[in-house]
Amino acid sequence: MPARFTYSRWDGTQTGFSLDAEGILDELTDDLLYHGDLNAALRRLMRDGMTDPDGNQIEGLRDMMQRIRDRKKELEESGDLGGVYSEIADALKDIIDEERHAVENSVREAEASGDERRADTARDAAMERNFRLDMMPNDLAGMVREMQSYDFESSEAQQRFEELMDKLRQEMMQQFVDQMSEGMQNMSPEDMARMKDMMAALNGMIEAREQGEDPQFEKFMEQFGDFFPENPQTLDELLENMAKRMQAMQALMDSLTPEQRSQMQQLSEQLMEDMDLNWQVQQLSEKLQSMFPQQGQGEGYNFRGEPSMDMQQAMDAMQEMGELSEMEGMLRQATNPAQLAEVDIDKVRQMLGEEAANSMERLAEMTKMLEEAGLINLKEGKMELTPRGLRAIGNNALRQLFNNLSKDKFGQHRIARDGSGHERTYDSKPYEFGDPFRLDLQRTIRNAISRNGSGTPVKLSPEDFEIERTEHNTRSSTVLMIDLSMSMPMRGNFVPAKKVAMALHSLISSQFPRDYLGLVGFSETAHIMTHEQLPEVSWDLAYGTNMQHGLRLARQLLARQTGTKQIIMITDGEPTAHITQSGDVYFNYPPVRETVEATLREAMRCTKDNITINTFVLDATGPLRHFIEQMAQVNHGRAFFTTPETLGDYVLVDFLENRRRTSRAR
């Protein structure tokens, strides 16, 4: 069934054309022409983003990384990590205050009983307890150590202390297991024993895999899966999640003051006093650090907000900080859009929003779209333009330039007259005396049969003869000389000149395929270029404008061609270099007489070989204008003094007008 299309009046609700490979390449054109590096152009597009045909902004990595930095700053200003330390210290002080009140109440009750012996015993016990409370160390670890061996008067204070220790043990263990695990919410001594078993089994799995054995991950998850409600599907996924939490805990420690850090480390050691559990945790930590070295290093943050954070809030902030830093590092290291496919889009959506996630998806698709369209391919780890991509770049440049021209300036290559020539028109005419005898046998026999009727032999007479019509056809041979000296990019002339070269090649190859176009770049010296090299050609890091050498190479290229011959030279500088008789390069600025004369002699050789030199001059100064006029007088060519904005108009219009004049002359 043929394709069917439905058309309707635009009412503002329809969407425009979606982003395609041609649109991406069009966006890359100027950058590619300027730097001559497809991979660098893709990186810059990925970094800066673009606007699609619908007018929607595709956010670049630079904006995304700025979002990440803004979010990290917001987190740092959301609270004070001192609350992690002070929360524990304040809780311990409250427990001590509650114990002191209980001691005082005990003495008061004993004295009120009237039993002097009981009162004495209560006062002695109170003196001992108050002495231990008064001598309690100021540091957290020392305070916890003393209270663990303290004989509480208050059962409520003792219960609060034990609950605080259980809570801290759970929070310390959350660096390894998910904080939402039901097994971590209300951990009993039996749960701690099961935690120890889980750690031992996990270390056993790692060792089994290191020895080439089956770690039996599924069996482990059946037994201990409740510790990991995020439901990891592989051992690597489980270990990576644990490594990230370990990194968050380390980042928390690194963000505390040195004194607080020391106290928290000692407190952690006391809370994890079970020797076997300590050993299992240490073994797992070492293995995780060796397996994920990039996540084993904590990164301290400067939390400077006013609200005090508790341990849970601090761990949440640290984990988000770690994920933001990881994403920022991945985006910074991405060298082409294809690598963005590895980024977790759901995580981007969660952390940076829907707009960033949509932009990330579209950026990741760009390389694939260009490859599937046949515009680029991957060669030895680098992206390169295919022949189709080269043509597309040229067509883009040509289209951009012709958009600036009025339609009546673009004419066909062919002239209207028929007659003797080189190409068939697939039409015929009755033979007339003097016509080339290019007999159209089919039509001639048909004329004879129409006149005499069917039957054999077929008798021919002169009035039956029809000959093939041909059209006049002209051929033009052109060499484009492009100035590649440092002044071209410095003055903003390089991209317009290169775009003209791409457009001219596209025009000739598509409209005038029989024509010849050669390319010569010149700076301190000149060199011949191919059309395939043109997109990657950059300016030379050398001083000098060697027109003489460029004209010589162009003349040598045209010596092997036929038809009307011309050189189109684009430059913004005077001739400051030439090749001496000994073959050396001579450079001097300002130009010396020897260089000017050597260049004019080469122009005269072009004149003798019937080669016209048409020069397009950018940013013409007085001396440059004078020299170009001299060369035009010697060669009988033309000089155009133009700007980067109008260079393409001048070159293409002149080329087409010259082709029409040549055709008429033939």
Secondary structure, 3 states (H helix, E strand, C coil): CCCCCCCCCCCCCCCCCCCCHHHHHHHHHHHHHHHCCHHHHHHHHHHHEEECCCCCEEECHHHHHHHHHHHHHHHHCCCECHHHHHHHHHHHHHHHHHHHHHHHHHHHHHHHCCCHHHHHHHHHHHHHHHHHHHCCCCCHHHHHHHHHCCCCCCHHHHHHHHHHHHHHHHHHHCCCCCCCCHHHCCCCHHHHHHHHHHHHHHHHHHHHHHCCCCCCHHHHHHHHHHHCCCCCCCHHHHHHHHHHHHHHHHHHHHHCCHHHHHHHHHHHHHHCCCHHHHHHHHHHHHHHHHHCHHHHCCCCCCCCCCCECCHHHHHHHHHHHHHHHHHHHHHHHCCCHHHHHHCCHHHHHHHHCHHHHHHHHHHHHHHHHHHHCCCEEEECCEEEECHHHHHHHHHHHHHHHHCCCCHHHCCCCCCCCEECCCEEEEEEEECCCCCCCCECHHHHHHHHHHHHCCCCCCCCCHHHCEEEEEECCCCEEEEEEEECCCHHHHCCCHHHHHHHHHHHHHHHHHHCCCCEEEEEEECCCEEEECCCCHHHCCCCCCCCCCHHHHHHHHHHHHCCCCCEEEEEEEECCCCCEEECCCCCEEECCCCCHHHHHHHHHHHHHHHHCCEEEEEEEECCCHHHHHHHHHHHHHHCCCEEEECCCCHHHHHHHHHHHHHHHHHHHC
